[in-house]
Amino acid sequence: MKLPGSNEKGMILLLVLLIVALLSSLLMELAFSTLVDMRLTETFRDSTRGYYLAKGGIAAGRMLIMDDQNAYDSRDEQWAQGVIGYPVGEGSVSISIEDLDGHLALNALVNGNNPQTIMVDRFYRLLVALDLGQLGDPAELTAAVIDWLDTGEDNYPLIKTDGLNLPVAGAESDYYQGLANGYSCKNGSFETLDELALVKGFTPEVIRKVAPHVSVNGDVRININTASEEVLMALDQTIDAQTVQSIVSYRQSTPIRTIADIEGILSTEVYSVMKSLANQKLLGTLSSYYRITSEGLVNDGRRRITAEIYKGSNSQLYFKVD
């Protein structure tokens, strides 16, 4: 026999338990949201602090570059050693500096609508030295870069270098606009290396092989102390793998202060070529263009800044925050 009102009391108890459960759930959700907001705020705060540490690292890198006033630039100097995890306050900063005059400057391949023979030859030789295989044809890739840079809309027809005459198709706006997500040919200078991905034939695989040896900013004069083996091979058709190894072995033991330093390790023919390139200011031992990468870290906040600097006037050519 049920007591009068027992059903009502049970329903009230169930309702109270339901309300308590809902309130507990809401409180837990509120606590979790508060914790997430707090962590996001802390991360934003630490990221901001990391940004200013990284920016300070760029300033420190510029000081290292400007303080270097000797007659050569090489990878054994203080500016090239970098800084790893240097403690600053509650965080740390890491700095690395790369000499861009050891790279081929892409924008130097063309002046207005005129391809520059020396740089076109070097870029073609670089692609050959990289042994791209089935990834791409060095002549077609060279022509595509020329067409991306020059101001006209006529496809570059022929790569003429080292006694070769290589017909090429090139690529102007008619090619790019015919793609699934079409766009116009730049017909102007590269702003970043990332832009290479827009150029005909420059697949991610090709870019991975090419990028370490090229830059956007730079000069036609290559620093023999910091150039990669592939860039050294690209300097002139007379330079072979044995010559490159001789140069690399020499500079590993001592910096090349003048081109005359390596006369004794080169054949007469090759040294004559090197001396001629130096006299034309196409080869040297000093650098003017640098890339500084600085990373600031505070707790979970991390910011990375990349800047490119022209040493001659201590001017900043490029600045990117990641």
Secondary structure, DSSP 8 states (H G I E B T S, - for coil): ---TTHHHHHHHHHHHHHHHHHHHHHHHHHHHHHHHHHHHHHHHHHHHHHHHHHHHHHHHHHHHHHH--SS---TTSHHHH-EEEEEETTEEEEEEEEEGGGSEEGGGGEETTEE-HHHHHHHHHHHHHTT-GGG--HHHHHHHHHHHHSSS-S---EEEETTEEEE-----HHHHHTSTT------S--SSGGGGGGSTT--HHHHHHHGGGEESS--SSEETTT--HHHHHHS-TT--HHHHHHHHHHHHHS---SGGGGGGGS-HHHHHHHHHHHHTTSEES---EEEEEEEEEETTEEEEEEEEEETTTTEEEEEEE-
